[in-house]
Structure formats: C-alpha cells, structure tokens
C-alpha cells in the first residue's frame, strides 16, 4: 500500500499540480482520439454527404454503448479512488473484479441487441433508403468490436481510479494511430490509394476501427494480467460477488449511464427533427459534433481528474484539499473554454471546410458552432460539476440534470419550434442553448448544496 499512500500524499501536497498531472495524460490520449475522429470524418466525407449521414444515425447507438461503459466506468473509478483513500486495497481489488464482470454482461447485452434489432433501431431513428443501407453496413461491422471497446473502457476506468492515466494514454494513442493508418487502406479503392486500398467504403472505416480496438484490448490484457502493471490485483478465479461493492459502483455509475442513454435518445430525436430539413442538415450536425470534441478535450480531461482526486480526498477525509481542488478545476475549465469558444467563433468556417466542400453542410455547421460558442463555457461548468459530484459518490444529480436538459427542455422545445411554429433549423440550436442554461443553473445549485453538506461533515 506504500505506493498508493505516497501517491495520495503527493496529491495532497499540491492539489493543483496533481490535477494537471492526471489531466495532461488524459488530454494527450483524448487528443489523439479526437484527432482520429476528425481524420476519420475527413476520410468518410470523401464518400459524400450520405456516408456522413449514415454514420450520424449510428451515433445514438454508440452513445448507448459509451453510456453504459463510461457511466458505470465512472462508478468504478469513483469507488476504487475512495477505497484507496480509505487504505483498503482488498476493496479496491474486488471493485476492479466487479468491473470485469460488469463489462462482460454489457458486451453480451449490446452485441445481442445490435445483431437482433440494429437495423430496426436505425429505421426508428429516421434512417431510410440508401442512408439506412449505409448505416446498417457500418453498424454490422462495428458490432464485432463492441466487446473490445467495452472492456477497454473499463480497464481505463480501473486505472483511473488508482491515478494511473499514462498507460491508458499510451495504449489509446497506439490504437488511434493504427486506426488512422488503416482507415484509407480499407475505405478507398486500389486506384485511388497507391494500389493497396481495399475499396470497402463505409464498411472499411468500421473494420479499421474494429481491428484497432482489438489490438488495444489485447495490450490491456497483457499489461494488466500478464505483466501485472497496475497497483490493482486481479484474482478472477477467486472473485467473490459483493452487494456492497456492486451498489457502490451502481449508485454512481448507473445514473451516469442512464444520463448518457438519455442523451442517445435525445440525439436520435434531433436526427429525426433534422432529417425533416435534409440529409445534409444531419451531416452538418454530425460534423459540428466532431468539433465539439476539440472544445471539450481539456474539459473532459479536467473532469475525469476531478473524479479521481475528489474520490481519494473524500475517502481520506481531506476536505480542505477537496474544496480547493473543486474550485480550481471548475475555474480552470471555465477559462479554457472561454478562450476555445472565442477561437472557434472566429475560425468556424475554416475548420468546417476541412471536412466537406458542400456549401449547405458548411453553412449549417458554422451557424451551429458560432451560436454554441456562447454557451460552451456553461457546458464546461456543468460537465466538471457532474464529475465532482460523482467523485463524492453522488450519481443521481447527473441523471436528473440530463433528463431535465434533454427530455424536459431541448427536445420538446425543438419539436414545438419546428413542427408547431414552423421555425427554421436555427431554432433547434436555440432549444439546445436554452436547455444548457437551465442545466447550468441546476448543476451549480446542486454543487453548492453538496459543498455545504461537506462543511457540516467537517465540523462533525
């Protein structure tokens, strides 16, 4: 336990430095992944607007997969961090073993669901004709990689719980670089790619991703189970299910998962609304979403670091360091996002031009980005606040806020604006912006209440 005690003491001695020591490796890993997402979209964009739209209709399903993985993974990270803060290694080990079991059941559920219902779900989301065919071609191949993606996500969450962000960064970076190399080889035909392309189109993009995910999974297995790189020890054969540990993961992770599922449903609703205008409008929304990743790259990194540090400090009852870390993290996220938003507003047209040359897609995407530049800082505060609450072991706030934002405000307003009032597509963005403001106010209030409860605990 000495290694983790020294790490905890190092974090306590300089929480601000600790935040960046965790956030920078995450940022590097996510930066490489974001770069891949952008390059991937550029490659797919060469296949035309319909190919981009086909990918767009898959996004709600991938949000579901990511929601279950990242949401419950957040529960794992928070739980392991709090066990380590309390100097309970056996509890941390058992928590990691529970994470492996959860990953298995999620992989099984998602694979069966996609195989049996995938095409039907895409149709319900609004895909039809050629777009449905393209979307289903992509999804069938991606289904093979679902287990690799899910298990890798939980491995990252386990390592994050003990404060190891470097290995996930390096593994993800390797997988992403491989994906970028394989993409053009599988997507484009022989004549257009130096005689070595397979010309598989949208299926090729999916296959490149699956191969990369399988390699990432294999590296995690080798490092964690063969090399035993982690502080956490896996004894799967001696695994003993615990209701307390399961609940500790679920009480934080399940609301986080459900919140991402709600966002997936919301994205499906918005795709159906946007297809009412044109397939190019859906494609523009998809392209703009990739740019969102750039804006929130540092924010997600800070937020993930806050979950680990808040969990450790809370478990160790170091409340003064906890409060300082929360304030520092949220303020840093806000300032960074303000600067990013200004740059994006100025250069939105130049950025979108990298993805497509189709004027309709460019104009819609630029309008979206320039409007959202005004609310990105509020979203940043909401994201970091949610992860702070998860670090404290509170998963419900994220779910409640997401339900209010997506199902209570943005989706209903968008439907009213477009189908009742006959407004143009910009009013869909206005609906999203209004919901962002509402979510920001609720998140700040919930954090205020939680910090006040912390003060009472300290006095006791």
Secondary structure as UniProt FT lines:
FT   HELIX           2..13
FT   HELIX           15..45
FT   TURN            46..47
FT   HELIX           49..56
FT   TURN            57..58
FT   HELIX           59..85
FT   TURN            86..87
FT   HELIX           89..124
FT   TURN            125..126
FT   HELIX           129..161
FT   TURN            162..163
FT   HELIX           166..187
FT   TURN            190..195
FT   HELIX           202..221
FT   HELIX           222..226
FT   HELIX           236..238
FT   HELIX           243..275
FT   TURN            276..277
FT   HELIX           279..315
FT   TURN            316..317
FT   HELIX           319..352
FT   TURN            353..355
FT   HELIX           359..372
FT   TURN            373..375
FT   HELIX           376..391
FT   TURN            392..393
FT   HELIX           396..402
FT   HELIX           403..410
FT   HELIX           411..415
FT   HELIX           416..420
FT   HELIX           426..459
//
